[in-house]
Amino acid sequence: MKIYTKTGDKGKTSLFGGKRVFKSSKRVEAYGTIDELGSMFGMIIAMLSKKKQLTLIVKDLLKIQSTLMDIGGLLARPNADTKQTDIEEIYIADCINFLELKIDSMTDVLDELKNFIMLGGGVNSSYIFVARAVCRRAERHIVSLDRKESVSPYILKYLNRLSDYLFTLGRFVNKKENKKEVIWKSIVR
């Protein structure tokens, strides 16, 4: 099977179900940004797999990356079957609970956050913070899509929680790698 089909050469793509839309559509922008976020997870997984003290996190990241693939698929499928949507929403609700448990467990070992921090530290945490920014962009695209066509509120909630997870993970990785958090001090006074 060839990887190229030439069907997108004029700027259109097919959604699940066969409907053709422009690649610039809100729906394609939304699931395309989810795809970008999943790619960021692939890079972070590759980097953290090399760190013995962080290998347990990799299993969680693979689960999240798989969930992002599922969400991308859901976004590429307009007018989904209601019964199937109910099952998928239960699945995403479970994934939200998973993120909350992971956030809480990492927060338990982190210093209390009393100030805004600069998003950086080590190379690994810096990539995690970039993934968080991509997650927020995906969330904005999905909110924009939701204003035009209905999107499951569970998808929006998941991305909001995933952003919180990534922020916490960035801090957690900094701590594990003994990288100091830098407190943000405004230069505008």
N, C-alpha and C positions, 0 to 999 in steps of 0.2 A: 504494500500500500504506500502510495506517495504521500509525503507530508504536505505538499502544496496542492491546492485544488483549483486555484485561479478564480474561485467564486467571489473572493473579496477584493479583486483588483480594481473595482470601481467604487470602493469605499463603503460597501455594505457587508453585513455578516448575518448569519442565521441564529436566531434564538432557538431554544428547545421548542419543538413543535413546528419548526420550519419557517416562522415569520421572519422576513428580511427587514432589517433596520440599518440605518446609517451607523457606522462605527463611532460617530460622535454623539450618539443618543445618550440620554441620561442613564439608561439601563446598562449600556455597554461601558460607559464611564465608571459606573458603580462596581460592576463585577470585574472590570479591568483593574481597578485600584485594589480590589480584594486579591486579585492575582499577583499584583505587585507586592502586596503585603506578605502573601504566602512565599514569594521569592525571597523576601527579606528574612523570613523565618528559616528558609533553606540555608542562607548564608550564616545566620547566627548559629544554627544547629551545627554546621560544619566547623565553625570556630570554637564553640563550647565543647564539642566532642573531643577536642585535643586537651582539655583541662580536666584532670582527674577529679578535682573537688567540685566540678560543675556537671558531671555526667548524669546525675539524677535529674537535672533540669531538662536535659535533652529529651527524655521520654515525654515530659509534659509538653515540650515545644512541638514534638511530632504529633501529639494528640491535637494540639491547637491548630497546627498546620493542616491537618486532615479536616478539622471543623471548618476552617476557612475555605477549603475546596468545596465542602458541602454548601456553604453559604453562597459561594460564587455560582454554583449550580442552581441554587434556589433563585438567585437574582436573574439568571439567564432564562428563567422559566416563567413567563407572565401567565396570568390566569390559571394558576395551579388548581388541581383537584382539592376541594375543601377537606375531604377525609385525609388525604395524604398530607396536607398542610398542617392539620392538627397533630399528626404523628411527628412531623418535623419540628413543630414548635415545642413539643414535649422534649425532644432530643436537645434542642438549643437551650431550653430552660435548664436541663441537666448540665449542659456545658457552662452555663452562667454560674451555676452552683460550684462547679469544679474550679472556675477562675477565682471565685470568692474564697474558697477554702485555701487555694494556693496563695492568694494575696495575704490572707490572715496569717498563714504559717510563716511567710517571709517577713511580714511586719513584726511578728513576735521577736525576731532576732535583730531587727534594725533599731537604730537610735530613733527616738521620737523626732518627727519632722516639725520644727518650729519656725522655719524660714523657707523662702523659696530657694531652690538650689539651681546651680548651673547644670545643664544637661550634658554630661560628659563624664570624665574620669578616665578609665582605661579604654582601650580599643573596643573590647567586647561590650561594655556598657554603652559606649557611644553609639555602636550599631543598634543596640536595643532601643536607645532613645530615638534614633532615626526611624526605626520600625514603628515606634509610638506615634511619631508625626505622620507617617503614612497611614496608620490606623485612623487617626483623627481626620485625615483627608478623605479616606474611604467613608467614614461616618458622615462627613459633610455631603459627599456625593449621594449617599443613600437617603439622607434627609431631603435633598433636592428631588430625587426620584420619587420619594414618598409623597411629596406635595403634588406630584402629577399623577402617579399611579400608586396604589396601595402596596406597602411593603410591610412584612410582618414586624410588629413592634419588638418581637424577640430578637430579631437581627440587629435592630438599633441598640437594644439593651446590651446584647452580646458585645458589640463593638465598643460601646462606652466602657463596659467592664474590662474588655481586653486592653484598652488604653491604660486603665488603672493598673492592670496586671503588668504591662510592659514598663510603666514608670517604676513600680515596686521592684520588678525584676532587675531593672538597670541599677537601682540602689543596692539590691541584694548582691549582684555580681561585683559591684564596686567593693562592697564589704568583704566578700570572699577573696577578692584579689588585693585586698589591703590598699585600695585607692581611696583617697580622701575626698569627701564631698565638699564642693566649693559653694559657700553661701553666696547668693546673688546680692550684690550691693548696687543699687541704682546709681548711675552717674548723673542722673537728672535730679536735681534737688531744688 
